Amino acid sequence: MLTFVLKISTMDYINLLNKRYATKAMNGKVVPQEKIDDILEAIRLAPTSSGLQPFEVFVITDKEVKSKIKEIAWNQSQVTSCSHLLVFAAWDHYTEDRINHMFDLTNEIRGFKNKG
Ligand SMILES: Cc1cc2nc3c(=O)[nH]c(=O)nc-3n(C[C@H](O)[C@H](O)[C@H](O)COP(=O)(O)O)c2cc1C
C-alpha cells in the first residue's frame, strides 16, 4: 500500500525527474521490504492497457538464483550485488481466454461490468 500523498507541482515533478538516475552500483544495504512493497504496488497500478498487465514480476533475493541469472545476463555485477532483483516475465502467448480472464478480474476488483 502506498502511504504518501503526492502534493507537488508539475515543475517539482520535472525537477525530480531531472535528478533521477539508474543505479548500477549498489552500497551493500538491503532495500527495506516496505519499499519493495511500494515498488510492486506502483508496478501493479502502472498503465498497461486497461489494466491487462501482460507480465509477471519475480522478486529474487536468493543468492544462488541471482548468480545463475547473472551468468545469462552478460555477467553484470548489479544482478548479484542488488538486494532484490525484479524480473519482468512478459507473457509469451496471448489467448482470448487469458485476456478475458484479466478483464474479468479487473471488473471484479473495480466493480465494473462489461457493456452489452
Ligand atoms: C533495450 C534496453 C536494454 C537495457 N539493458 C540493460 C542491461 O542489460 N543492464 C542494465 O543495467 N540496464 C539496462 N538497460 C537500462 C539502461 O541502461 C538505463 O539504465 C535505463 O534505460 C534508464 O536510463 P537512464 O540511464 O537514463 O537512467 C536497458 C535499457 C534498454 C532500453
The ligand as a Tripos MOL2 file, in Angstrom:
@<TRIPOS>MOLECULE
LIG
   31    33     1     0     0
SMALL
NO_CHARGES

@<TRIPOS>ATOM
      1 C1         16.6820   -2.1000  -24.5490 C.3       1 LIG1
      2 C2         17.3310   -1.7890  -23.2170 C.ar      1 LIG1
      3 C3         18.2040   -2.7140  -22.6670 C.ar      1 LIG1
      4 C4         18.7940   -2.4710  -21.4280 C.ar      1 LIG1
      5 N1         19.6600   -3.3670  -20.9050 N.ar      1 LIG1
      6 C5         20.2180   -3.1340  -19.7010 C.ar      1 LIG1
      7 C6         21.1140   -4.0730  -19.1200 C.ar      1 LIG1
      8 O1         21.3890   -5.1210  -19.6690 O.2       1 LIG1
      9 N2         21.6210   -3.7720  -17.9060 N.ar      1 LIG1
     10 C7         21.3210   -2.6190  -17.2340 C.ar      1 LIG1
     11 O2         21.8550   -2.4020  -16.1350 O.2       1 LIG1
     12 N3         20.4960   -1.7200  -17.7650 N.ar      1 LIG1
     13 C8         19.9490   -1.9450  -18.9730 C.ar      1 LIG1
     14 N4         19.0820   -1.0320  -19.5190 N.ar      1 LIG1
     15 C9         18.7440    0.1520  -18.7400 C.3       1 LIG1
     16 C10        19.5190    1.3480  -19.2040 C.3       1 LIG1
     17 O3         20.8880    1.1350  -19.1300 O.3       1 LIG1
     18 C11        19.1730    2.5340  -18.3080 C.3       1 LIG1
     19 O4         19.5790    2.2960  -17.0030 O.3       1 LIG1
     20 C12        17.6980    2.7990  -18.2660 C.3       1 LIG1
     21 O5         17.1930    2.8450  -19.5610 O.3       1 LIG1
     22 C13        17.4430    4.1060  -17.5230 C.3       1 LIG1
     23 O6         18.0190    5.1360  -18.2230 O.3       1 LIG1
     24 P1         18.9960    6.2270  -17.5980 P.3       1 LIG1
     25 O7         20.3780    5.8190  -17.9870 O.co2     1 LIG1
     26 O8         18.5650    7.4940  -18.2740 O.co2     1 LIG1
     27 O9         18.8290    6.2960  -16.1370 O.co2     1 LIG1
     28 C14        18.4960   -1.2700  -20.7390 C.ar      1 LIG1
     29 C15        17.6180   -0.3530  -21.3170 C.ar      1 LIG1
     30 C16        17.0330   -0.6080  -22.5160 C.ar      1 LIG1
     31 C17        16.0680    0.4130  -23.0960 C.3       1 LIG1
@<TRIPOS>BOND
     1     1     2 1
     2     2     3 ar
     3     2    30 ar
     4     3     4 ar
     5     4     5 ar
     6     4    28 ar
     7     5     6 ar
     8     6     7 ar
     9     6    13 1
    10     7     8 2
    11     7     9 ar
    12     9    10 ar
    13    10    11 2
    14    10    12 ar
    15    12    13 ar
    16    13    14 ar
    17    14    15 1
    18    14    28 ar
    19    15    16 1
    20    16    17 1
    21    16    18 1
    22    18    19 1
    23    18    20 1
    24    20    21 1
    25    20    22 1
    26    22    23 1
    27    23    24 1
    28    24    25 2
    29    24    26 1
    30    24    27 1
    31    28    29 ar
    32    29    30 ar
    33    30    31 1
@<TRIPOS>SUBSTRUCTURE
     1 LIG1         1 GROUP 0 **** ****
